[in-house]
Amino acid sequence: MRNKTRSRRLLGVIAAAAAAVGLGGGAQSAAAIPLPAEDAFYTPPPNLASLPNGAIIRQRDAVFGLSPSGVAKLAADAFGLAAGQLLSSATQAIANGFVTYQVLYKSTDGAGAPVAEAATILIPNLPWAGSGTRPVISYQTAEDSVSTNCQPSYVLQAGLLAQGGGALSGSLEALLALPALLKGYAIVYPDYEGPQSQWLAGPQAGHATLDGLRAALHSGHGLSPSTQVALWGYSGGGGATAWTATLAGSYAPELNVVGAAIGATSNSDLAAVFKSVDGSLIVGFLPTGIVGTTRATPIDLGQVLTNDGIALVQKAADPNKCLGQEILTFATAGRMEKYSVDPNRDFTQIPIVRQLLTANSIVGQSVAPALPILNYHEAFDKVVPVSADNAMAQQWCRAGTSVEIIRYSTPIVIDPTRLAGHVLGAAEGYLAALQYISNRFAGLPQRNDCPNANLWAGLPLLPYLPGLAR
């Protein structure tokens, strides 16, 4: 009964978030926001290659349409405080407002080529009451698309109407970070897939996120290069966050990254994720993932796929579809093996496919984060298997990374789409993630669960909730 009550309450948070998107508060219609391909803001300058990584190319004010009552309800459900107190603080935060602006900055893709990336930045107008400069959270949304029409810098302005509602999940999921504004933190939402929308391309995501932070910290509004920074992401955003945490020490060692909260990491082990959804109603993740990763690392698809398989992947590259439409388009596509030149072989074990997946997975990498990590996951997640995150966390533990673990366990009997447990995990974990980040900003000691791997990895379907986040 307690699990059911908790699930209803957490899912209510998502419903509250829905009320907060694109409903007044200065929101513009999607038609009023030009698509990225038609927006000169994203055009890189001729001297792009000569700029340092993180250099701001241009900056502009942006819109972020919110309903004050929706945000207040979201915050009330999230924090569980007395309604009067929380509604009062939320109303005050909204009355004081926050600045929304965007930066275009120089970065490099996974191969080291110069690219122009964008990030959306939210700064509370309320003065920062803590010590030092206002902390910053880089929140990587689950963009999960191969279309620039689904990137945060567009979707966060166009809201629920973006791509005919196909970017709904990204719009709602981005709102889980908004309670951080009530704590006085700034939020950065990077377009970490880059101008080619290289979904699941790990190094690309890490570079874009780190350079987005460099740009944000030099964009004014009271931020500075020494500002404390934390990383946060779930699912596709968790994959980007894991790669960012892994590369931070080598790619952007000057950043003061104090921790990362990572949930249901898409890139923990891509082979395991591919197997989990292959043949299901959400098999559309797979051809779309092939498009994203092969944009970063081109391969001859004819070595892997039949003509029907190549046509499937080409269809997944539709620039007018976000995650929602991709899932519907390929719901009856079946298993990837039937599109393979070797249909009797596990698709993920075909050498060129295995190489592609391994290059973008955290499991198997020789470098680990040099910063503390929170890894949270719903044990009954049928999209990203909890075993994949367990393998990633154990690998990091062996490398000396301090990893705090939270494992929820809410059995879901009927789940034909396989998405229910995955979505629930985001709602279950975001409060703990925000508390974890707040504790890192406060300099509090972290719990290290590496010595307890026999409990959270050895008993994968049982909850592991030792006091939640510290």
N, C-alpha and C positions, 0 to 999 in steps of 0.2 A: 504494500500500500504506500509506503514511504517513497519508493521509486516512482510509482505512478504519480503521486502528488508532486514530486520534484520535477518529473518530466513535464507535467501540465504547466507548472510554474515557469520552467525554463522556455518551453515552447511559447508561452505567453509573452516572453521577452521579445521573441522574433515577431510576434503579431504586433507588439507595441512599436517595434522598429519600422514595420510596414507603414504605420500611421505617421511616421516621422519623415518619410521621404517625399519630396516633391509636392507638398500640400501647403502652399502659402509660404509666409515668412520670406518673401522675395524670390520665390522659386520662379524659374523661367521654364517654358515648355521646351521639349526636346527639339522642336523645330527651330527655336530661337538660338540654339547652340550649333554652330557649324561642325560638321564631321571633321575628324582630324585631317583627312586627305584634302579637305577644302579650306583648312585653317592655316593661314600663313604663319601663325605663331610657331608651328612645328618645323618650319623650314630651316635646315642647318645653314650656317654661314659658309662662305667659300674657304675661310681660314680655319675650319673646324679642327683639322689634324694638328694645328700648331698650338691649340689651347691646352692648358693643363686639365687633367681630369677633375671634374667637379666645377669647372669654371662656368659661371652664369652667362648664358648667351643673351637671354632676354627674360623679362619678368612682367607679369600682368595681374591685375585684380581678377577674381573669379567669383562665381556664384555657388552657393551650396544651399539648395532649397530645403528648409526645415519647418515643420510645424512645432511651435513652442509646446503645445499640449502633448504632442507625440513624443518629443524629446523628454519632457518631464515624466511621462508615463514609463518610457524606456528606463530612465534613471531610477525611478521608484522601484520597478520590478527588479532591476539589476542589483541595487545596493541593499534592498530589503530594510531600509530605515523607516522611521515613522513618516507616514505619508505627508503630514503637514510640513515637517522639517525639510524633507527631500524636495517636495514640490516648491517650497520657498527658495531653496538653494538653486534648483534648476531654473526657476523663473528668473532669479537674479542673474544667473550666468547668461541666460539668453537675452535678458534686458540689457546687460552690459555688452553682450554680443561677442563675436570673434571675427577676426580678420581672415578672409580666405583669399589666397593668391596662388599663382602658379609660376614655376620657373622652368625654363628650358636650359639644359646644361650639357656640357660635354662629358661623354663617358666612352668606354670601350666595350665591344661585344666580347663573347667568349674567346674569339680568335685574336683579340687585341686590336681590331679595326676601330677607328673613331666613329662614334655615333652620337646623335643628339637625342637626349631623353627628356621627359617632362615629369614633374612632380607637383602635387597639390599640397599646400601647406595651410594648416589651421592654427591660428594663434589666439588664445583667449584675450579679450580686452582687459580683463581683471588683472591687476598687478600681481606678479609672482611674489608670494609671501615667504617662500623658503629661502635657504641660503644659496648663494651663487646665482647663476643665470637659470632661466626657466628650462627644465628638462624637456627632451624631445623623444617622442615615440615614433619610430618608423614602422608603420602598419602596412604590411603587404597583403592586399586583398587577394582572394581567389579569383583572379581574372579568368583563368582557364579558357583561353580563346586564342584563335589565330587571326583575329581581326582587330585592327586598331580602333574600330568603333566600340570595342568593349573595354578599352583601357580606362583606368580610374580617372585620368584627367578629363575625359569626356563624360563617362558615366556618372561621376559625382556631381556634375553640373546638370546633366539631362535627367538624372534620377530614374524613377520607375519606367518612364516612357522611352528610355534609351533602347534602341534596336527593337522597338515594338514590345518591350517587356522582356526580351531575351536575356538582358543583363540584370534581371531582377535579383539573382542570388548575390552578385557582386555589390549591388546597391545596398541590400539589406545587411550583408556581412560587414561592409565597411562601417556601418553604424555601431557595431559592437565596440569600436574603439572610442566612440564619442563620450562615454562617461569619463574618459581621461581628461577631457576639457574641464570638467567640474573640479578636478584635482589641480587644475592650473597648468597641465602639461600641454605642450604643442604636439601636433600630429602631422606627420609627413606620409603621404600616400604616393609612392613612386610608380611610374609606368615601367615596371621592372622587366617586362618582356621585350622592351625596345621597339624601335620603329618597324621592325619586321614581324612583330608579335611571335617571338620564338618561345612558345609555351613549353615548359618543362626543361628548357635549356638552362642548366644550373649555373655555370660560370657567368653567363649573360645576366641572369637575375641578380647574382651577388654583386657584380660590378655596378649595375644600374642603381641598386639600392644604396650602396656605399657612396657612390658619386652624388646621388640625390641628397644624402645627408651632408656631404661636403658643401653642396650648393645651398641647402637650407640654412646651414650654420653661417653662411656668408651673405644671407639675403636680408639682414637687418632685423627689425622687430624685436630687438633685445637679445637675439641669439648670438652666440660667439663660437669660435672654433673649439673652445674648451668645454662647451656645454655637455652635460651628461646625456648620453643617448642609450635608448633601449630598443630592441627589435621585437616584433610581434607578428605572427602570422599563423593561419590555420589552413590545412589542406593544400591547395595550390600555393597559397600564400605562405604556408608552413614550409613547403619545399624551397621557396625563394628565401625565406628567413634562415633556414638551415644552411643554405649555400652562403648567404651573407655572413652568418656567424663564422663559418669555416674559413672564409677568405679575408675576414676583417683584419687579422693580424699581419697578413702579407700585402694586401692590396691597399689598405687605408689604416696603417698603424697609428697615425696621429689622432684618429677619432677616439673619443672617450666612451667606448661602448661598455656599459656596466652589466649587461645581461641580455638574454633573449628568451622569450616565451614562444614555444613552438608546439603546435597541435596537429595531429594526424598528418604527418609529413608526406606529401605526395612524392617527393624525390628521395625518401629514405631508401627504398629499393623498388625501382620502377618495374622490374620484372615481376615482383610480387604483386604490385598494384595492377599491372596489366592482366595477370592471371586471375585476379580477384573479380574483375569486371568483364572479362572475355565471355562472350556469348550471352550476356545479360541484357536487360533493357537499356542499360547505360553503356553499352559497348561503344557508343559514339566517342567516348573518351579516347579510344585507341587510335582510330585513323586521324583524329584531331591531334593527338600527341605525336604521331608520326610526322605530321606536317610541321609542328612546332620544332621538334628536335632536328629534323633534316634541314630546316632553314638555317640552323646553327652549324650543322655538320652534314653537308649534302652527301647523299649516297645514290647509287643507281638502283632505283626501286625495282627495275626489271630483274635484278638478281634475287629479289625476295618475293615479289608479288606477281600474280597473274594479271592479265589485262583487266579483268574485273576488279582486282585488288587495287591496281593503279587508278582506275576510275573512281573507286571508293575514296581513296586518299585525295584525289583531285577535287572531289565533291566536298570533302571536309575542309578544303581551303577557301570556301565561300567567304568573301570579305563582308557579307551582310548578315552573318550569323554569329550569335554569342552562344554561351553554354546551353541555355535552354533550348534553342532551336537545334543545336547539334545533337542533343540527346534525343529529341523527337524524330529528327531526320533518320537516325541510324538505329532506332529502337529494335527493328526486326532484322538487322544486318546479320546476326548470328555470330559464330566464332570466327576469329581472324584466320584460323588454319585453313578455312575453305577458300580463302583468297591467296593462299601461299603457294609458291612453286613447289613446296615440299609439304603437302597437306597432312602427312602422317607424323610430322615432327612438331614438337612444342614450338610455337611461333617465337617465343622469347629466347629460345636456345639456338636459333639460326645464327651463325657466327656474326654476321654483320649487324643483325638486330641486337644481339647480346652486347656487342661492342658499343652500340649507340646508347643502349639503356644504362650500361655500366658507367659510361663517361659522364652521365648526368645524374647518377645516383650517389647518395652519400655513402652508403655501405660499399666498402671496397676502396674508398679514398684513403690516402696515406696521411692527410692533414686533418686535424681536429680543431674545434674552436678553442681559443685561449681565453674564453670568458664563460661565466656561469650560465647554465641552461636550465630552463623548465621545459619538460616534455610531458604534455597531457594528451590523453586519448580515451575514447570510448572503446571498451573491450569488444563490443558487439558491432563495431564498424565493419561494414561489408564492402567498403570502397578501398580504403587504405587499411590493410590488415594490421592489427596491433603488433603482430610478430615482426613486421617490418620496422616499426618504430623501436621495438625492443632491441632488434639487432643493431640499429643505428646508435641507440643510447649505450648499449654495451660496448660497441666499438669506441665511442667517445670516452667511456669510463676507462677502458684499457689504455687510452692515450693520455689519461690524467685530467680530463675535463671534469669539472664538478657538475653533476647532473641531478636535478631534483625531478622526481617522477610523480605523476598523478594518473591513476587509472580508474575510470568510472566503469560501472558494470550495470547496464540497464537492458535486459533482454527484450527484444522486440520480436514478437511471434510472427506477425504478418508484415512483410516488407518486400513486395514484389519488385520495387524499383532498386532495392539495395541501398537507397539513399537515406532512409530514416535514421539509422544509427549514426551515420556520418554527420548529418545535419545536427542531430541531438548533441553530439560531442562538442560542437562549436558553442552551443548554448550552455552546456554543462561547465565548460572550462574557462569561459572568458572572464568571469569574476576572479577566479584564482589567478589567471594570467595577469590581470591588472594589479591585483594585490602583490603578486610576485615582483612585477616591475616597480611598483611603489616602494617595496622593501629594498630593492637594489638601489634606487635613487637615494633612499635614506641611509644607505651604507650598512644595513643590518646583515648579520651572518646568514648564509644560505644553508639549507639542509642538503647534504650530499647523500643521495640514495644509491650510489654505486655499490656499496658493500651489501645492499639488500636485494641484489638482482635475482636471487633465488626466490624471492617473494613476488616481485612484479614481472619478471620474465619467466620464471619457472611455473607460475600459476596464472596463465595469460587471460583467463576469463573471469577471474576474481577481482574485486575492487582493490586498489591500493591507494588509500587516502589518509596517510599519516599526518593529520593536522592540516591537510590541504597545503596551500602555498605558504612559504616562509620567505 
